[in-house]
Amino acid sequence: LQALATATRALVYDADVEADHVERFHGLTEITGYQPDEADNSVGWWIEQIHPDDFERLQAAHSPGGNSDTLLQEYRIRHKQGHWIWLRDYSWLTRNAEGRITRMMGASMDITAQKAAGDAMQAGERRFRAVFNQQFQFMSVLSPKGVVLDVNESALRAVGQRRDQVIGQVFWELPFTDGLPEVRAVWRDRILSALATPRTVWFEADFRAPDGTVRHAL
């Protein structure tokens, strides 16, 4: 276990749940900030460090009656300096005849940086989505072959389609060009031209509105 701790830069532990005793190997200070003599060797001490919002979920995962001999969990604990850090915990379990966990051996790794990066990416995606959908212009994101990857709300309202009806479809074959073969050809040629040579392409073309009338777009 000591070799595993050093190789993975993780906190490796061996917990005798019934005896309420935990043996912690290299990694405690690096991850939690606590020196070994500052951390009580009981299971209860570690439980006290867990974020309240994560506790019930972890408690349910460790409840008696389970039959899995492994667990993979992500949760927060309080660092010695007072802030919360995210851990990814892999554990191997020993259960008694009733399914109660009697021993846990595992490794906990600090994934706080990865979580922060993921949160930042999600926030950026939410900002993009808000701006994308607030535009009054028709906006869409297409693959190099003209397949619709995304489309904003203004475009969906204009053609009377739901998002799930257009995602994955070839743009110029959507219902807004039904019965308008020449218009369909214009959309196809202009879009493929723009996709082949990344540049801004301005053109005017008709499209069929949900009420069946033919309208004009720039």
Disulfide bonds with the S-S distance in Angstrom:
none
